[in-house]
């Protein structure tokens, strides 16, 4: 794995003058990652093959590339491309040219977003945490509890929401513009029926796509160690840690490639393996990412953290982003499926 193979081009850190400003009516303040994101959008680089259309690996390679470049960029791009896939799967209109979409589906008990009918339309009220692209996206798919019962998916134009900048304290993934949004009578259009968002096969396919972003981020973290291992006569200590990194990355990549092939072979999940596959892929890739972070930290010491902005940013971003994996809870679900032979699962 050479530097050329895993080129990492970090976005510049914001100064006070670059920081996202207040969003007035009809105007969306831009997070520092936004120029690169809009460039990808305008150049058509986010018009990716849909999951299961026969080119799922090509889709994930694009997400891996973005993750290697900048994980905040990849997070926002993944949200937009996932929204397009969801809209297609549920029979709704795809994003129009120039629109940038997010998917805001977190629902911890500390926040509630409710949907009620207002004449022939719906309106959303309450708050939604972990909205990536909160001040960047022009549109979003949002989950909310409907007054008629059940949780539903809605499409909104991202106007009438108010972002709370204090709701993201971490340096890692800070450029993903992930904030809590307050909704006050925000017009919404239902997408599908209650339960359709999580009940469709693409919910699990999309979960694997997030893991592709993580994997790209792990490649970025590994660059500095790859350089050290490839120059001069590195000591066995360095080579041992680098060998472990190569093992982890290659194993994770193989799992992703196999998953892409399986999704293309059974896009509608007639075999009932999509949920188990997503649990496995996310667990394997998250474990590999954690291992890469640990091995690089041990092999490189404090030097790069003090002097290499690209390495530090990549490590911080990845450390935060893989927390989207549910860890032991997901492993318990995977273990239960394997123990009871669900959908042919097994060790």
VONULO-178314 format. One record per residue (C-alpha): x, y, z; residue in one letter; residue number from 1. Coordinates in steps of 0.1 Angstrom, whole numbers. Each point is the difference from the previous one (the first is absolute). Layout:
+-------+-------+-------+----+-----+
|     u |     v |     w | aa |   i |
+-------+-------+-------+----+-----+
|     X |     Y |     Z |  a | NUM |
...
+-------+-------+-------+----+-----+
This chain:
+-------+-------+-------+----+-----+
|     u |     v |     w | aa |   i |
+-------+-------+-------+----+-----+
|     0 |     0 |     0 |  x |   1 |
|    20 |    30 |   -13 |  x |   2 |
|    -7 |    37 |     6 |  x |   3 |
|   -12 |     2 |   -36 |  x |   4 |
|   -25 |   -27 |     5 |  x |   5 |
|   -15 |    16 |    31 |  x |   6 |
|     4 |    37 |    -7 |  x |   7 |
|   -16 |    21 |    27 |  x |   8 |
|    -8 |    37 |    -8 |  x |   9 |
|   -13 |    16 |    32 |  x |  10 |
|   -23 |    30 |    -2 |  x |  11 |
|    15 |    32 |    15 |  x |  12 |
|   -10 |     6 |    36 |  x |  13 |
|   -24 |    29 |     4 |  x |  14 |
|    10 |    34 |    13 |  x |  15 |
|   -24 |    23 |    18 |  x |  16 |
|    -8 |    15 |   -34 |  x |  17 |
|    -8 |   -34 |   -15 |  x |  18 |
|   -22 |   -12 |    28 |  x |  19 |
|   -36 |    -8 |    -9 |  x |  20 |
|   -22 |    31 |     5 |  x |  21 |
|   -36 |     5 |     9 |  x |  22 |
|   -24 |   -13 |   -26 |  x |  23 |
|   -26 |    25 |    -9 |  x |  24 |
|   -32 |    -6 |   -20 |  x |  25 |
|     8 |   -18 |   -32 |  x |  26 |
|    37 |    -2 |     7 |  x |  27 |
|    21 |   -30 |    12 |  x |  28 |
|    33 |     7 |    18 |  x |  29 |
|    27 |   -22 |   -13 |  x |  30 |
|    22 |   -22 |    22 |  x |  31 |
|    37 |    -1 |   -10 |  x |  32 |
|    -4 |   -33 |   -18 |  x |  33 |
|   -29 |    14 |   -21 |  x |  34 |
|    21 |    14 |   -30 |  x |  35 |
|    15 |   -34 |    -6 |  x |  36 |
|   -34 |   -17 |     4 |  x |  37 |
|   -17 |    24 |   -24 |  x |  38 |
|    28 |    -5 |   -25 |  x |  39 |
|    -6 |   -38 |     2 |  x |  40 |
|   -37 |     6 |    -5 |  x |  41 |
|     3 |    24 |   -29 |  x |  42 |
|    25 |   -23 |   -18 |  x |  43 |
|   -25 |   -29 |     3 |  x |  44 |
|    23 |   -20 |    23 |  x |  45 |
|   -29 |    -7 |    24 |  x |  46 |
|   -22 |   -15 |   -28 |  x |  47 |
|    10 |   -35 |    12 |  x |  48 |
|   -15 |   -34 |   -11 |  x |  49 |
|   -28 |   -10 |    23 |  x |  50 |
|     6 |   -29 |    24 |  x |  51 |
|    -8 |   -33 |   -16 |  x |  52 |
|     0 |    13 |   -36 |  x |  53 |
|    30 |   -20 |    -9 |  x |  54 |
|    27 |    25 |     9 |  x |  55 |
|    -2 |     2 |    38 |  x |  56 |
|    38 |    -3 |     3 |  x |  57 |
|     4 |    30 |   -24 |  x |  58 |
|   -23 |    19 |    23 |  x |  59 |
|    20 |    -9 |    31 |  x |  60 |
|    33 |     7 |   -17 |  x |  61 |
|   -12 |    36 |    -5 |  x |  62 |
|    -8 |     2 |    37 |  x |  63 |
|    34 |   -15 |     9 |  x |  64 |
|    17 |    26 |   -21 |  x |  65 |
|   -19 |    28 |    18 |  x |  66 |
|     7 |   -15 |    34 |  x |  67 |
|    37 |    -2 |    -8 |  x |  68 |
|    -1 |    36 |   -10 |  x |  69 |
|   -20 |    14 |    29 |  x |  70 |
|   -25 |   -19 |    22 |  x |  71 |
|   -22 |    30 |     5 |  x |  72 |
|    -3 |     3 |   -37 |  x |  73 |
|    -8 |   -37 |    -3 |  x |  74 |
|   -26 |     2 |    28 |  x |  75 |
|   -19 |    28 |   -19 |  x |  76 |
|     4 |   -17 |   -34 |  x |  77 |
|   -12 |   -33 |    15 |  x |  78 |
|   -31 |    17 |    14 |  x |  79 |
|    -9 |    15 |   -34 |  x |  80 |
|     6 |   -32 |   -19 |  x |  81 |
|   -19 |   -21 |    26 |  x |  82 |
|   -30 |    25 |    -3 |  x |  83 |
|     0 |    -6 |   -37 |  x |  84 |
|    -1 |   -38 |     5 |  x |  85 |
|   -28 |     3 |    25 |  x |  86 |
|   -21 |    22 |   -22 |  x |  87 |
|     5 |   -24 |   -29 |  x |  88 |
|    -9 |   -31 |    21 |  x |  89 |
|   -31 |    16 |    14 |  x |  90 |
|   -12 |    13 |   -33 |  x |  91 |
|     5 |    37 |     6 |  x |  92 |
|    15 |    27 |   -22 |  x |  93 |
|    38 |     0 |     0 |  x |  94 |
|    20 |    31 |    10 |  x |  95 |
|     0 |    28 |   -26 |  x |  96 |
|    31 |    15 |   -15 |  x |  97 |
|    18 |    22 |    26 |  x |  98 |
|   -19 |   -14 |    30 |  x |  99 |
|    21 |   -14 |    29 |  x | 100 |
|   -18 |   -25 |    22 |  x | 101 |
|     6 |   -15 |    34 |  x | 102 |
|   -16 |   -29 |    19 |  x | 103 |
|    -9 |     9 |    36 |  x | 104 |
|   -13 |   -30 |    18 |  x | 105 |
|    15 |     0 |    35 |  x | 106 |
|   -27 |    -3 |    27 |  x | 107 |
|    15 |    -1 |    35 |  x | 108 |
|   -25 |     3 |    29 |  x | 109 |
|    14 |    34 |     9 |  x | 110 |
|   -15 |    16 |   -32 |  x | 111 |
|   -33 |    -3 |   -17 |  x | 112 |
|   -11 |    11 |   -34 |  x | 113 |
|   -37 |    -4 |    -7 |  x | 114 |
|   -20 |     2 |   -32 |  x | 115 |
|   -36 |    11 |    -2 |  x | 116 |
|   -24 |     6 |   -28 |  x | 117 |
|    -7 |    36 |    -9 |  x | 118 |
|   -27 |    -1 |   -26 |  x | 119 |
|    12 |   -21 |   -29 |  x | 120 |
|    36 |     3 |    11 |  x | 121 |
|    22 |   -10 |    29 |  x | 122 |
|    20 |    23 |    23 |  x | 123 |
|    29 |    -9 |    23 |  x | 124 |
|     7 |    13 |    35 |  x | 125 |
|    26 |    -8 |    26 |  x | 126 |
|    37 |    -7 |    -3 |  x | 127 |
|    22 |   -25 |   -18 |  x | 128 |
|    36 |    -7 |    11 |  x | 129 |
|    30 |   -11 |   -21 |  x | 130 |
|   -11 |    18 |   -32 |  x | 131 |
|    31 |    -1 |   -23 |  x | 132 |
|    -1 |    29 |   -24 |  x | 133 |
|   -24 |    19 |    23 |  x | 134 |
|     9 |    33 |   -15 |  x | 135 |
|    13 |   -13 |   -33 |  x | 136 |
|   -28 |   -23 |   -14 |  x | 137 |
|   -27 |    15 |   -21 |  x | 138 |
|   -24 |   -29 |     6 |  x | 139 |
|    -1 |   -31 |    23 |  x | 140 |
|   -18 |   -32 |     8 |  x | 141 |
|   -11 |     1 |    36 |  x | 142 |
|   -16 |   -25 |    23 |  x | 143 |
|   -28 |    12 |    24 |  x | 144 |
|   -27 |   -14 |    21 |  x | 145 |
|   -33 |     5 |   -17 |  x | 146 |
|   -32 |    10 |    19 |  x | 147 |
|   -17 |   -28 |   -18 |  x | 148 |
|    24 |   -25 |    17 |  x | 149 |
|    33 |   -15 |   -10 |  x | 150 |
|    32 |    16 |   -12 |  x | 151 |
|     0 |    12 |   -36 |  x | 152 |
|    25 |    14 |   -25 |  x | 153 |
|    -5 |    35 |   -13 |  x | 154 |
|    17 |    22 |   -27 |  x | 155 |
|     6 |    36 |     9 |  x | 156 |
|    15 |    31 |   -15 |  x | 157 |
|    26 |    11 |    26 |  x | 158 |
|   -17 |    33 |     8 |  x | 159 |
|   -16 |     9 |    33 |  x | 160 |
|    25 |   -21 |    20 |  x | 161 |
|    24 |    16 |    26 |  x | 162 |
|    34 |   -16 |     7 |  x | 163 |
|    16 |     0 |    34 |  x | 164 |
|    38 |     5 |    -5 |  x | 165 |
|     6 |   -11 |    36 |  x | 166 |
|   -11 |   -36 |    -6 |  x | 167 |
|    33 |   -12 |   -15 |  x | 168 |
|    30 |     3 |    23 |  x | 169 |
|    24 |   -25 |   -16 |  x | 170 |
|    28 |    11 |   -23 |  x | 171 |
|    -4 |   -33 |   -19 |  x | 172 |
|   -26 |     3 |   -28 |  x | 173 |
|    -6 |    36 |     9 |  x | 174 |
|    -1 |    10 |   -37 |  x | 175 |
|   -29 |   -24 |    -6 |  x | 176 |
|   -23 |    28 |    14 |  x | 177 |
|   -18 |   -26 |    22 |  x | 178 |
|   -22 |    19 |    23 |  x | 179 |
|   -34 |    -2 |    18 |  x | 180 |
|   -28 |    17 |   -20 |  x | 181 |
|   -31 |    16 |    14 |  x | 182 |
|   -31 |    -3 |   -22 |  x | 183 |
|   -30 |    23 |     2 |  x | 184 |
|   -29 |    -7 |   -23 |  x | 185 |
|    24 |   -12 |   -28 |  x | 186 |
|   -20 |   -12 |   -30 |  x | 187 |
|     6 |   -36 |    -8 |  x | 188 |
|   -10 |   -26 |   -26 |  x | 189 |
|    -4 |   -36 |    10 |  x | 190 |
|    22 |   -26 |   -17 |  x | 191 |
|   -13 |   -35 |     1 |  x | 192 |
|   -22 |   -15 |    27 |  x | 193 |
|     8 |    -3 |    38 |  x | 194 |
|    29 |   -25 |     4 |  x | 195 |
|    11 |     1 |   -36 |  x | 196 |
|    32 |    18 |     7 |  x | 197 |
|    15 |   -27 |    22 |  x | 198 |
|   -20 |   -28 |   -16 |  x | 199 |
|    15 |     2 |   -35 |  x | 200 |
|    31 |   -20 |   -10 |  x | 201 |
|    18 |    32 |    -9 |  x | 202 |
|     1 |    10 |    37 |  x | 203 |
|    26 |   -27 |     6 |  x | 204 |
|    18 |     6 |   -34 |  x | 205 |
|     4 |    36 |    10 |  x | 206 |
|    15 |   -11 |    34 |  x | 207 |
|    28 |   -18 |   -19 |  x | 208 |
|     6 |    32 |   -20 |  x | 209 |
|     8 |    19 |    32 |  x | 210 |
|    26 |   -26 |     8 |  x | 211 |
|    16 |     7 |   -34 |  x | 212 |
|     5 |    36 |    12 |  x | 213 |
|    16 |   -13 |    32 |  x | 214 |
|    23 |   -22 |   -20 |  x | 215 |
|    12 |    30 |   -21 |  x | 216 |
|     7 |    19 |    32 |  x | 217 |
|    21 |   -29 |    13 |  x | 218 |
|    21 |     1 |   -32 |  x | 219 |
|     6 |    37 |     6 |  x | 220 |
|    11 |    -7 |    36 |  x | 221 |
|    24 |   -27 |   -13 |  x | 222 |
|    18 |    23 |   -24 |  x | 223 |
|    26 |    13 |    24 |  x | 224 |
|     9 |   -35 |    13 |  x | 225 |
|     2 |   -12 |   -36 |  x | 226 |
|    25 |    28 |    -8 |  x | 227 |
|    21 |    -9 |    30 |  x | 228 |
|     0 |   -37 |    -9 |  x | 229 |
|    10 |     7 |   -36 |  x | 230 |
|    30 |    22 |     5 |  x | 231 |
|    35 |   -11 |     7 |  x | 232 |
|     4 |   -30 |    23 |  x | 233 |
|   -29 |     1 |    24 |  x | 234 |
|     4 |   -18 |    33 |  x | 235 |
|   -19 |   -33 |     7 |  x | 236 |
|   -23 |    19 |    25 |  x | 237 |
|   -12 |    23 |   -28 |  x | 238 |
|    -4 |   -29 |   -25 |  x | 239 |
|   -19 |   -21 |    25 |  x | 240 |
|   -26 |    27 |     6 |  x | 241 |
|    -2 |     8 |   -37 |  x | 242 |
|    -5 |   -37 |    -8 |  x | 243 |
|   -30 |     0 |    25 |  x | 244 |
|   -14 |    31 |   -17 |  x | 245 |
|     3 |   -17 |   -35 |  x | 246 |
|   -17 |   -31 |    13 |  x | 247 |
|   -29 |    19 |    15 |  x | 248 |
|    -6 |    22 |   -30 |  x | 249 |
|     2 |   -28 |   -25 |  x | 250 |
|   -23 |   -22 |    20 |  x | 251 |
|   -25 |    29 |     3 |  x | 252 |
|     2 |     8 |   -37 |  x | 253 |
|    -7 |   -37 |    -8 |  x | 254 |
|   -31 |     0 |    22 |  x | 255 |
|   -13 |    31 |   -17 |  x | 256 |
|     6 |   -14 |   -35 |  x | 257 |
|   -18 |   -32 |     8 |  x | 258 |
|   -29 |    19 |    15 |  x | 259 |
|    -3 |    21 |   -31 |  x | 260 |
|    -1 |   -31 |   -22 |  x | 261 |
|   -27 |   -16 |    23 |  x | 262 |
|   -21 |    32 |    -1 |  x | 263 |
|     2 |     0 |   -38 |  x | 264 |
|   -10 |   -36 |    -1 |  x | 265 |
|   -30 |     5 |    22 |  x | 266 |
|   -10 |    37 |     1 |  x | 267 |
|   -35 |    -7 |    13 |  x | 268 |
|    13 |   -22 |    28 |  x | 269 |
|   -20 |   -30 |   -10 |  x | 270 |
|    24 |   -22 |    19 |  x | 271 |
|    -4 |    20 |    32 |  x | 272 |
|    37 |     7 |     6 |  x | 273 |
|     1 |    38 |    -2 |  x | 274 |
|    -3 |     7 |    37 |  x | 275 |
|    26 |   -26 |    10 |  x | 276 |
|    23 |    12 |   -28 |  x | 277 |
|    -1 |    36 |    12 |  x | 278 |
|     7 |   -10 |    35 |  x | 279 |
|    30 |   -20 |   -11 |  x | 280 |
|    14 |    26 |   -24 |  x | 281 |
|    -3 |    28 |    25 |  x | 282 |
|    15 |   -20 |    28 |  x | 283 |
|    29 |   -12 |   -20 |  x | 284 |
|     8 |    34 |   -15 |  x | 285 |
|    -5 |    18 |    34 |  x | 286 |
|    23 |   -25 |    16 |  x | 287 |
|    26 |     5 |   -27 |  x | 288 |
|    -2 |    38 |     4 |  x | 289 |
|     5 |    -2 |    37 |  x | 290 |
|    30 |   -24 |    -5 |  x | 291 |
|    16 |    24 |   -26 |  x | 292 |
|    -4 |    29 |    23 |  x | 293 |
|    16 |   -19 |    29 |  x | 294 |
|    29 |   -14 |   -21 |  x | 295 |
|     8 |    33 |   -16 |  x | 296 |
|     0 |    17 |    34 |  x | 297 |
|    23 |   -25 |    15 |  x | 298 |
|    24 |    -1 |   -30 |  x | 299 |
|     2 |    38 |    -5 |  x | 300 |
|    -2 |    14 |    35 |  x | 301 |
|    -8 |    36 |     7 |  x | 302 |
|    20 |    15 |   -28 |  x | 303 |
|   -27 |     0 |   -28 |  x | 304 |
|   -27 |    11 |    24 |  x | 305 |
|    21 |    31 |     8 |  x | 306 |
|    13 |     8 |   -35 |  x | 307 |
|   -21 |   -17 |   -27 |  x | 308 |
|   -34 |    18 |    -4 |  x | 309 |
|   -12 |   -25 |   -26 |  x | 310 |
|     7 |   -30 |    21 |  x | 311 |
|   -15 |    16 |    32 |  x | 312 |
|   -32 |    10 |   -18 |  x | 313 |
|    -4 |   -34 |   -16 |  x | 314 |
|     5 |   -18 |    33 |  x | 315 |
|   -24 |    23 |    19 |  x | 316 |
|   -27 |    -2 |   -27 |  x | 317 |
|     2 |   -38 |    -2 |  x | 318 |
|     0 |    -4 |    38 |  x | 319 |
|   -33 |    19 |     1 |  x | 320 |
|   -17 |   -13 |   -31 |  x | 321 |
|     3 |   -37 |     9 |  x | 322 |
|   -19 |     7 |    32 |  x | 323 |
|   -30 |    -1 |   -24 |  x | 324 |
|     5 |   -38 |     3 |  x | 325 |
|   -19 |   -14 |    29 |  x | 326 |
|    28 |   -22 |    12 |  x | 327 |
|   -10 |   -28 |    24 |  x | 328 |
|   -37 |     5 |    -7 |  x | 329 |
|     5 |    -8 |   -37 |  x | 330 |
|    23 |   -28 |     8 |  x | 331 |
|   -27 |   -15 |    23 |  x | 332 |
|   -24 |     1 |   -29 |  x | 333 |
|    25 |   -16 |   -23 |  x | 334 |
|     7 |   -27 |    26 |  x | 335 |
|   -37 |    -7 |     4 |  x | 336 |
|    -5 |    -4 |   -37 |  x | 337 |
|    30 |   -23 |    -2 |  x | 338 |
|   -10 |   -21 |    30 |  x | 339 |
|   -35 |    -6 |   -13 |  x | 340 |
|     9 |    -4 |   -36 |  x | 341 |
|   -20 |    30 |   -11 |  x | 342 |
|    -1 |     2 |   -38 |  x | 343 |
|    28 |   -25 |    -2 |  x | 344 |
|    24 |    19 |    22 |  x | 345 |
|    28 |   -19 |    17 |  x | 346 |
|    36 |     4 |    12 |  x | 347 |
+-------+-------+-------+----+-----+
